[in-house]
Amino acid sequence: MPKPLRQTMPHTAEWIDAIREAFSPDVVNAAIRNGMAGGSDFYASEAGHVIGHPLPPPGARFNADYLLHHRQTQGESA
């Protein structure tokens, strides 16, 4: 039988308690449920334990050289 969150992830539980107090418990609980169901609203890991799902990696990456070149080809000067 798995240990409760407060025992397996005490720092995460403390943080969740703090954001529940600062915001609405309903909003925080909905975000956690979303993450547990495969959504990207909540993700936490501590001491090898994970709850929720991380955000997917970005689909596109651009460096400054690419952006400056693209800007210049659109008729603007750098």
DSSP file (Angstrom, degrees, kcal/mol; ACC not computed):
  #  RESIDUE AA STRUCTURE BP1 BP2  ACC     N-H-->O    O-->H-N    N-H-->O    O-->H-N    TCO  KAPPA ALPHA  PHI   PSI    X-CA   Y-CA   Z-CA
    1    1 A M              0   0    0      0, 0.0     0, 0.0     0, 0.0     0, 0.0   0.000 360.0 360.0 360.0 124.7    0.0    0.0    0.0
    2    2 A P        -     0   0    0      0, 0.0     3,-0.1     0, 0.0     6,-0.0  -0.296 360.0-110.7 -67.3 149.8    1.6    3.3   -1.1
    3    3 A K        -     0   0    0      1,-0.1     5,-0.0     2,-0.1     0, 0.0  -0.428  41.0 -94.4 -73.9 152.6    2.3    5.9    1.6
    4    4 A P    >>  -     0   0    0      0, 0.0     4,-2.2     0, 0.0     3,-1.5  -0.256  36.8-106.0 -64.3 158.4    0.2    9.1    1.6
    5    5 A L  H 3> S+     0   0    0      1,-0.3     4,-3.1     2,-0.2     8,-0.3   0.857 118.1  61.5 -53.2 -40.4    1.5   12.1   -0.2
    6    6 A R  H 34 S+     0   0    0      1,-0.2    -1,-0.3     2,-0.2     8,-0.1   0.772 111.4  38.9 -63.2 -25.6    2.4   13.9    3.1
    7    7 A Q  H <4 S+     0   0    0     -3,-1.5    -1,-0.2     2,-0.1    -2,-0.2   0.847 122.9  38.3 -90.7 -39.2    4.8   11.1    3.9
    8    8 A T  H  < S+     0   0    0     -4,-2.2    41,-0.2     1,-0.2    -2,-0.2   0.794 133.6  22.1 -83.2 -28.5    6.3   10.4    0.5
    9    9 A M     X  +     0   0    0     -4,-3.1     4,-2.5    -5,-0.3    -1,-0.2  -0.527  68.9 159.9-137.5  67.6    6.5   14.1   -0.6
   10   10 A P  H  > S+     0   0    0      0, 0.0     4,-2.1     0, 0.0     5,-0.1   0.862  76.7  48.8 -64.5 -37.6    6.5   16.3    2.4
   11   11 A H  H  > S+     0   0    0      2,-0.2     4,-2.2     1,-0.2     5,-0.1   0.898 113.0  48.5 -68.7 -39.1    7.9   19.4    0.8
   12   12 A T  H  > S+     0   0    0      2,-0.2     4,-2.8     1,-0.2     5,-0.2   0.919 110.8  50.5 -64.9 -43.5    5.4   19.1   -2.1
   13   13 A A  H  X S+     0   0    0     -4,-2.5     4,-2.3    -8,-0.3    -2,-0.2   0.897 110.4  50.1 -61.7 -40.2    2.6   18.7    0.3
   14   14 A E  H  X S+     0   0    0     -4,-2.1     4,-1.9     2,-0.2    -1,-0.2   0.911 111.9  47.8 -63.9 -42.7    3.7   21.8    2.2
   15   15 A W  H  X S+     0   0    0     -4,-2.2     4,-2.4     2,-0.2     5,-0.2   0.913 110.7  51.0 -65.2 -43.5    3.9   23.8   -1.0
   16   16 A I  H  X S+     0   0    0     -4,-2.8     4,-2.3     1,-0.2    -2,-0.2   0.910 108.8  52.1 -61.1 -42.0    0.4   22.6   -2.1
   17   17 A D  H  X S+     0   0    0     -4,-2.3     4,-1.9     1,-0.2    -1,-0.2   0.910 109.5  50.4 -59.0 -42.2   -1.0   23.6    1.2
   18   18 A A  H  X S+     0   0    0     -4,-1.9     4,-2.2     1,-0.2    -2,-0.2   0.905 111.8  45.4 -65.5 -42.4    0.5   27.1    0.8
   19   19 A I  H  X S+     0   0    0     -4,-2.4     4,-2.4     2,-0.2    -1,-0.2   0.838 109.7  55.5 -74.0 -28.9   -0.9   27.6   -2.7
   20   20 A R  H  < S+     0   0    0     -4,-2.3    -1,-0.2    -5,-0.2    -2,-0.2   0.904 111.6  45.0 -62.7 -39.5   -4.3   26.3   -1.6
   21   21 A E  H  < S+     0   0    0     -4,-1.9    -2,-0.2    -5,-0.2    -1,-0.2   0.878 116.4  45.1 -71.3 -38.4   -4.2   29.0    1.2
   22   22 A A  H  < S+     0   0    0     -4,-2.2    -2,-0.2    -5,-0.1    -1,-0.2   0.828 128.4  17.2 -75.9 -32.2   -3.0   31.7   -1.2
   23   23 A F  S  < S-     0   0    0     -4,-2.4     3,-0.1    -5,-0.2    -3,-0.0  -0.157 110.3 -57.5-115.9-150.0   -5.4   30.9   -4.0
   24   24 A S     >  -     0   0    0      1,-0.1     4,-2.3    -2,-0.1     3,-0.3  -0.855  33.1-141.5 -99.9 131.1   -8.6   28.8   -4.0
   25   25 A P  H  > S+     0   0    0      0, 0.0     4,-2.8     0, 0.0     5,-0.2   0.866 105.0  56.8 -56.6 -34.3   -8.5   25.2   -2.9
   26   26 A D  H  > S+     0   0    0      2,-0.2     4,-2.1     1,-0.2     5,-0.1   0.905 107.8  46.5 -63.8 -40.8  -10.9   24.4   -5.7
   27   27 A V  H  > S+     0   0    0     -3,-0.3     4,-2.0     2,-0.2    -1,-0.2   0.929 115.3  45.4 -66.9 -45.5   -8.6   25.8   -8.3
   28   28 A V  H  X S+     0   0    0     -4,-2.3     4,-2.3     1,-0.2    -2,-0.2   0.925 113.5  49.2 -65.2 -45.0   -5.5   24.1   -6.9
   29   29 A N  H  X S+     0   0    0     -4,-2.8     4,-2.6    -5,-0.2    -1,-0.2   0.885 109.8  52.1 -62.9 -38.2   -7.4   20.7   -6.6
   30   30 A A  H  X S+     0   0    0     -4,-2.1     4,-2.3    -5,-0.2    -1,-0.2   0.903 109.3  49.9 -63.9 -40.3   -8.7   21.0  -10.1
   31   31 A A  H  X S+     0   0    0     -4,-2.0     4,-2.3     2,-0.2    -2,-0.2   0.908 111.5  48.4 -64.6 -41.6   -5.1   21.6  -11.4
   32   32 A I  H  X S+     0   0    0     -4,-2.3     4,-2.5     2,-0.2    -2,-0.2   0.927 111.3  49.6 -64.8 -44.4   -3.9   18.6   -9.5
   33   33 A R  H  X S+     0   0    0     -4,-2.6     4,-1.6     1,-0.2     6,-0.2   0.905 109.8  52.5 -60.4 -40.3   -6.7   16.4  -10.8
   34   34 A N  H  <>S+     0   0    0     -4,-2.3     5,-3.0     1,-0.2     3,-0.2   0.935 110.7  46.9 -60.7 -46.5   -5.9   17.6  -14.4
   35   35 A G  H ><5S+     0   0    0     -4,-2.3     3,-1.3     1,-0.2    -2,-0.2   0.888 111.1  51.3 -63.1 -39.4   -2.2   16.6  -14.0
   36   36 A M  H 3<5S+     0   0    0     -4,-2.5    -1,-0.2     1,-0.3    -2,-0.2   0.791 107.5  54.2 -67.6 -27.0   -3.1   13.3  -12.5
   37   37 A A  T 3<5S-     0   0    0     -4,-1.6    -1,-0.3    -3,-0.2    -2,-0.2   0.356 131.8 -88.8 -89.7   6.0   -5.5   12.6  -15.5
   38   38 A G  T < 5S+     0   0    0     -3,-1.3    -3,-0.2     1,-0.3    -2,-0.1   0.398  87.6 127.0 105.1  -2.8   -2.7   13.3  -18.0
   39   39 A G      < -     0   0    0     -5,-3.0    14,-0.4    -6,-0.2    -1,-0.3  -0.130  64.7-121.2 -77.2-178.9   -3.1   17.1  -18.4
   40   40 A S  S    S+     0   0    0      1,-0.1    -5,-0.1    12,-0.1    15,-0.1   0.115  83.3  99.5-113.3  21.0   -0.3   19.6  -18.1
   41   41 A D  S    S+     0   0    0    -10,-0.2     2,-0.3     1,-0.2    -1,-0.1   0.688  89.1  25.4 -80.8 -17.6   -1.8   21.8  -15.3
   42   42 A F        +     0   0    0     11,-0.2    11,-1.7    -3,-0.2     2,-0.3  -0.989  57.2 159.4-151.5 137.8    0.2   20.1  -12.5
   43   43 A Y  E     +A   52   0A   0     -2,-0.3     2,-0.3     9,-0.2     9,-0.2  -0.934   8.2 165.0-154.5 132.7    3.5   18.3  -12.1
   44   44 A A  E     -A   51   0A   0      7,-2.4     7,-2.5    -2,-0.3     2,-0.4  -0.994   9.9-173.5-147.2 146.0    5.7   17.7   -9.1
   45   45 A S  E     +A   50   0A   0     -2,-0.3     2,-0.3     5,-0.2     5,-0.2  -0.999   9.4 165.6-139.4 142.5    8.5   15.3   -8.2
   46   46 A E  E >   -A   49   0A   0      3,-2.5     3,-2.4    -2,-0.4    -2,-0.0  -0.927  68.0 -12.0-157.5 128.4   10.3   14.8   -4.9
   47   47 A A  T 3  S-     0   0    0     -2,-0.3     3,-0.1     1,-0.3    -2,-0.0   0.837 129.6 -48.3  51.2  40.4   12.7   12.1   -3.7
   48   48 A G  T 3  S+     0   0    0      1,-0.3     2,-0.4     0, 0.0    -1,-0.3   0.414 114.3 115.6  84.2  -2.7   11.9    9.8   -6.7
   49   49 A H  E <   -A   46   0A   0     -3,-2.4    -3,-2.5   -41,-0.2     2,-0.4  -0.820  44.6-168.4-101.1 141.4    8.1   10.2   -6.4
   50   50 A V  E     -A   45   0A   0     -2,-0.4     2,-0.4    -5,-0.2    -5,-0.2  -0.983  11.3-178.5-132.0 138.7    6.1   11.9   -9.2
   51   51 A I  E     +A   44   0A   0     -7,-2.5    -7,-2.4    -2,-0.4   -15,-0.1  -0.991  57.1   7.3-131.4 146.2    2.6   13.2   -9.4
   52   52 A G  E    S-A   43   0A   0     -2,-0.4    -9,-0.2    -9,-0.2   -16,-0.1  -0.322  88.7 -74.3  82.9-169.2    1.0   14.7  -12.5
   53   53 A H        -     0   0    0    -11,-1.7   -11,-0.2   -14,-0.4   -16,-0.1  -0.995  38.9-122.6-131.8 135.1    2.5   15.1  -16.0
   54   54 A P        -     0   0    0      0, 0.0   -13,-0.1     0, 0.0   -12,-0.0  -0.290  39.1 -91.8 -70.8 160.3    5.3   17.4  -17.1
   55   55 A L        -     0   0    0      1,-0.1   -16,-0.0   -15,-0.1   -14,-0.0  -0.404  47.5-105.4 -64.7 147.2    4.8   19.9  -19.9
   56   56 A P        -     0   0    0      0, 0.0    -1,-0.1     0, 0.0     3,-0.1  -0.389  45.3 -91.3 -68.7 156.2    5.8   18.5  -23.3
   57   57 A P        -     0   0    0      0, 0.0     0, 0.0     0, 0.0     0, 0.0  -0.301  56.1 -84.6 -63.6 154.5    9.1   19.9  -24.7
   58   58 A P        -     0   0    0      0, 0.0     3,-0.1     0, 0.0    -3,-0.0  -0.271  30.6-140.5 -60.9 147.2    8.7   23.0  -26.9
   59   59 A G  S    S+     0   0    0      1,-0.1     2,-0.3    -3,-0.1     0, 0.0   0.680  81.4  30.4 -83.8 -18.4    7.9   22.3  -30.5
   60   60 A A        -     0   0    0      2,-0.0     2,-0.4     0, 0.0    -1,-0.1  -0.993  61.1-166.7-142.4 146.9   10.1   25.0  -32.0
   61   61 A R        -     0   0    0     -2,-0.3     2,-0.4    -3,-0.1     0, 0.0  -0.999   6.3-174.9-134.9 138.5   13.3   26.6  -31.0
   62   62 A F        -     0   0    0     -2,-0.4     2,-0.2     4,-0.0    -2,-0.0  -0.997  10.5-151.2-133.9 136.5   14.9   29.8  -32.5
   63   63 A N     >  -     0   0    0     -2,-0.4     4,-2.1     1,-0.1     5,-0.2  -0.575  35.5-102.0 -99.1 170.9   18.2   31.4  -31.8
   64   64 A A  H  > S+     0   0    0      1,-0.2     4,-2.8     2,-0.2     5,-0.3   0.872 119.3  56.3 -61.5 -39.6   18.9   35.1  -32.0
   65   65 A D  H  > S+     0   0    0      1,-0.2     4,-2.4     2,-0.2    -1,-0.2   0.925 108.7  47.0 -59.9 -44.4   20.7   34.8  -35.4
   66   66 A Y  H  > S+     0   0    0      2,-0.2     4,-2.7     1,-0.2    -1,-0.2   0.935 113.6  47.9 -62.3 -46.1   17.7   33.1  -37.0
   67   67 A L  H  X S+     0   0    0     -4,-2.1     4,-2.3     1,-0.2    -2,-0.2   0.905 112.9  47.5 -64.5 -41.9   15.3   35.7  -35.6
   68   68 A L  H  X S+     0   0    0     -4,-2.8     4,-2.2     2,-0.2    -1,-0.2   0.916 113.3  48.3 -65.7 -41.9   17.4   38.6  -36.7
   69   69 A H  H  X S+     0   0    0     -4,-2.4     4,-2.0    -5,-0.3    -2,-0.2   0.927 112.1  49.2 -63.0 -44.2   17.8   37.1  -40.2
   70   70 A H  H  X S+     0   0    0     -4,-2.7     4,-0.8     1,-0.2    -2,-0.2   0.902 110.7  50.8 -62.1 -41.1   14.1   36.5  -40.4
   71   71 A R  H ><>S+     0   0    0     -4,-2.3     5,-1.5     1,-0.2     3,-0.6   0.905 110.2  49.6 -62.7 -42.5   13.4   40.1  -39.3
   72   72 A Q  H ><5S+     0   0    0     -4,-2.2     3,-1.4     1,-0.2    -1,-0.2   0.857 107.2  53.7 -67.7 -35.4   15.8   41.5  -41.9
   73   73 A T  H 3<5S+     0   0    0     -4,-2.0    -1,-0.2     1,-0.3    -2,-0.2   0.660  99.2  64.7 -74.2 -14.1   14.2   39.5  -44.8
   74   74 A Q  T <<5S-     0   0    0     -4,-0.8    -1,-0.3    -3,-0.6    -2,-0.2   0.327 125.8 -96.4 -89.2   7.3   10.8   40.9  -43.8
   75   75 A G  T < 5S+     0   0    0     -3,-1.4     2,-0.3     1,-0.4    -3,-0.2   0.450  88.9 116.1  96.5   0.9   11.9   44.4  -44.8
   76   76 A E      < -     0   0    0     -5,-1.5    -1,-0.4     2,-0.0     2,-0.3  -0.727  61.1-125.4 -99.7 153.8   12.9   45.7  -41.4
   77   77 A S              0   0    0     -2,-0.3    -4,-0.0    -3,-0.1    -5,-0.0  -0.686 360.0 360.0 -95.6 153.7   16.4   46.7  -40.4
   78   78 A A              0   0    0     -2,-0.3    -1,-0.1    -9,-0.0    -6,-0.0   0.466 360.0 360.0 -79.3 360.0   18.2   45.3  -37.5
